Amino acid sequence: MPIEIENIIFSRFVKQSIPFEFISISELYNRCEKSAYDLSNPHRIKFHALIIITKGKGKHIVDFQKQELFPGVILPLTKEQVHSFSKPLTVSGFVISFEEHFLTRNISEQNLFHFLQLFHNPNILLAEENMELLTPFFDLLLRVNKQTNTNLKSELINSIFLGLLFQIKRLSIYQHEVFESQRFKDFIAFKQLLTKKYQESHNAKDYANDLSVSYKYLNDICKEISKDTAKSFIDKWLLLEIKRNISEKKYTSQEIAFKMGFNEPSNFIRFFKRFTGLTPNQFQKESGFLPSVRD
């Protein structure tokens, strides 16, 4: 049966003034079941999220990649990613959903660096015995989030959540590389620029010029942080976004080609086939997605 990727905005299931929610995974499943929404269907989120596993084992699909779930696994999900939960529910834990501006609007430059670096990882692993060190943050978030007193509530939740992120990063610090602050910020700036400029250019030198850095510097920080050259990073990002667009069942191949900055659909199909060995039409059929795409 064809599967359609749905865009999920934060307010779809969360009806509150503060763009932040802390909920158990079982509560999320119950809520979606009552709303007749199937979490096992892939969906593109329009907000950020953090999935924290405390018990059980399972799987989670993020951007067409399988992630194993077990106690201590934490999945940072960023806006625009496509993901799906397993069915039936086999794990326990929490899901934190929030609009990015909720955390970053008044954040210091140093704390922003920690946040960006944490969410740069596809997954984070904590030792199972260290999970109990997160419990005080969970308890506080649960209590404050349910309080009806709105005086400084947003600020308090913001502080507790940032503390939780610090604790996660502190406990997982030896599993992930730590990059020099300015170089990492420049890499993030490149990523952000790519999401805005991809329709205009796929040329790494254009991005270096816009960022007022040398092409060599941009290439060096990309290789250091992503293990890819700047050009390869652009190509991989385009490929992932194309897959997301194909799976949304909204656009023809020609529409995706122009949306992604290809002047000719034939160049788009050639680009996609070079990396996947498939045409867009073949990909959507093999993936179980059946949007109206014409090769």
N, C-alpha and C positions, 0 to 999 in steps of 0.2 A: 504494500500500500504506500502511495507517495507520502513523504513527510515534508511539511512546510516549516521553515525556520521562522519563528515569530520574534519580533522585537519586543522586549519586556522593559517598560519604563519603571522607575522606582515606585511611582504612585499606583501601579497596577494592583498591588496587593497590600501596600502600606498606606494607611490613612492617618497620617499624623503630620504635625507642622514641622517637626525636626526631621531632616532628611537622613535619618540613621535608624537602623533597627537591629536588635540583637535577639535571635530566636533559635530555639533548638531545631535540629534537623527534623525530628519527628513532628514538631509543631508545623514546620514548613510543609511536610508531606500531607498532614491533616488539613491544613488550610487549602492547599491546592486541590485535594480530593473533594472538598466541599464546593470548590469553585469549578469542578469538572475540568481542571487543568492538569495535563499529564506532564510531570517534571522529567520524564524519561525522553520526551521529545526534545531534540536540540532547539535551543533558543538563544538569541543574541541579546545580551544585557546592555542596558543604557546607563549603567551605574557601576560602581566598584563593589567588590564583595570579598569576603574572607571565609573560607570553609575550614573548620577546625575539627579534626576527628579525634574522639576520645576513647571510643570502643568499637570493636567489630572490624570486619574486613569487607572491602567492596571495590568498585571501580567507578571512575568518573571520566567523562570524555570532555576534553578542553581543546577547542580548535582542531578537531579531527585526530587528536592524540589521546591515547589511553593513559590515565593516571591511576596507579594503585593506591587504595585507601586502607589505612590501618592506624592504630593509635600513635599519635605523634606527627601525623602528616597534616600539613597546613597548605591549602591551595589559595594563593592570591589571584583573584580574577579582576581584570580591568575592563573598563567600558569598551564595548564593541566586540568582546570575545563571544564565541559561540560555545555553549557547553550543554551537557545533559546529565541528569542524575540516573543512578541505577534503579531498577525496579525488579523485585520488591526492595524495601528498605532493609539494609543489612548492617548499617553503621549507626553509631550515636555520636553526637557532637553539636556544634553550633554553626550558624551562618550569620555573619555580620554583613549587612548591606548598607551602603552609604553613597551619597553624592560626593564626588571628589572635593567640591568647594567647601563642604562641611568641615573637612579636616584641614584643608590648605589655605583657607581665606585669611587667617591671622597667624599662620605658622611661621616660625623663625626659619631663616635660610638653612641652618644646620639641621633642624628637625625635618624640613622638607627633603633634604638630602637623604636622611634615614628612611623616610617614607618611600621615596622613589626607588631607593636601592632595594628595599624589602619587596616591593611589588614588581621589581625587575625579574624576580625569580619565578619559574613555572611552578615550583613547589618548594616547601621548606620542611625540613625534618627535625623534630625534637626527640630526644630520648624519652621513651614512654614514662620513665620515672620522673621526668621534669615537667610533665603535663600538669601535675598538681600545683606547681608554682604559678600556673595561670588561673587557678580557681578563684583567688581573691578578686581578680579583675572581672571574671565571669559573674560572680555574685554581685559585685557593685553595679555592673552594667545592667543586670537583670532588675535589680531593685530600683535604680534611678530611672531606667527607661519606663517603668510602670508607674512612677509617681505622677500625680496630677498637678503638683506644684511646679509651675513652669518657670519660677524665678531662678535664673542662672542655670536652668536645666541643660540647655544646649552646651554652655561652656563647661559644665561639669562632665557631661558625657564625652565631650571632645577631649578633655584632659585624661579621663580614665582610659579611653580608647587609645590615645597616644601612648599612655603608659603600658598598655597591653602590647602595642607594637614594639616598644622598646624592649620589653621582656622577651618577646618572641625573637627579636633580632639578637639580643644578648645571649639567649640560650642556644641559638643556631649559628652563632658567629663563626664557628670553626668549620661549618659545612659549606660556606660560601666565600667567594673572594671579596675582599674589601678594596674598592678602587679609590684612587686619589680624587678628592672632592671636585675640583674644578674640571678635570677630564670627564668624570662621570656626568656632571651637570651639562657639559657641552654635548655629550652623547645623547642625553635625554632631550636637549634642545633640538638636536638633529632628528630624533624620532618624532618629536612634536611637529617640527616643520614638515617632515615627510607626510604626516597625516593631513596637512593643509595644502601641500604643494604638488602632490603626486599627479594631479591632472595636468599640471603645466610641464613637469620635467621628471625624467627618470635618470638624469645625469648627475652623478655624485659631485662633479665640479660646480654645478649650479648651486647645490646645497652648501658647499664650502664657501662660495662667494656670498651667499645670503647670510651665512653665519659669521662672515668676516674672519674666517680662518683659512689656512692653507689646505689644499687638497691632501697633502701628505699628512698633516695633523689629523684631519678628519678620518683618513684611512687608518692611521695608527690607533686612534681611540676606538674605532670600530673593531679592529682586529684584537685589541686588548680586552674589550668588554664583551663583544658578541662572538669573537673568534672568526668573524667574516670581514672581508674588505667592505668598504663603503658601498661599492657597486653590488656586491653579493648580498649585502644587508637589504638594499633597496629591492633587489629582485625577489628575495625571500618574503619581504613584507608585502610586495605586490601580489605574489602568488597566494599568500594566505588570505589577503583581502578579496582576491578573485574567487577563491573557494567559498568564502563566506557569502559573497554576492550570488554565486551560482546556487548555493543551497537555500537562499531566501525565497526561491520560487516567485520572483517578481520581475526579473529582467531577462530579455533575450541576450544572446551572445553579443550581438551588435551593441546593445545598450550598455552592457558591462564593459565592452571594449572602449567605448567613448568615455564612460564614467571613470575608467581607470587610466585615461590619458593616452590611449592608443589611437592614432589617426586612422588606421585601417584595421577592420576586423580580422583580416588575414594575418596581420602582424601579431595581434592579440592571441589568435589560435596557435600560431607558430611559437610564441613565447610560452604559452601554457603547456604545449606538447613537449617542448624542449626539457621542461623540468619534471613533468609527470608521466610522459610517454602516452598521454591520452589527450583527446580533444576535450573541450569543455562539455560537450554533449555526452561523451563516453564517461567522463568523470561523474556527472550528476546521475547517470544511470547506475554505475557501479557503486556509488555511495548510497543509493536508495533515495536520492532526491530527484524529483522530476519536474523542475521548473521549465518554462517555455523557452528553451535555448535552441537556437539554430546554429549549426556549424557552417 
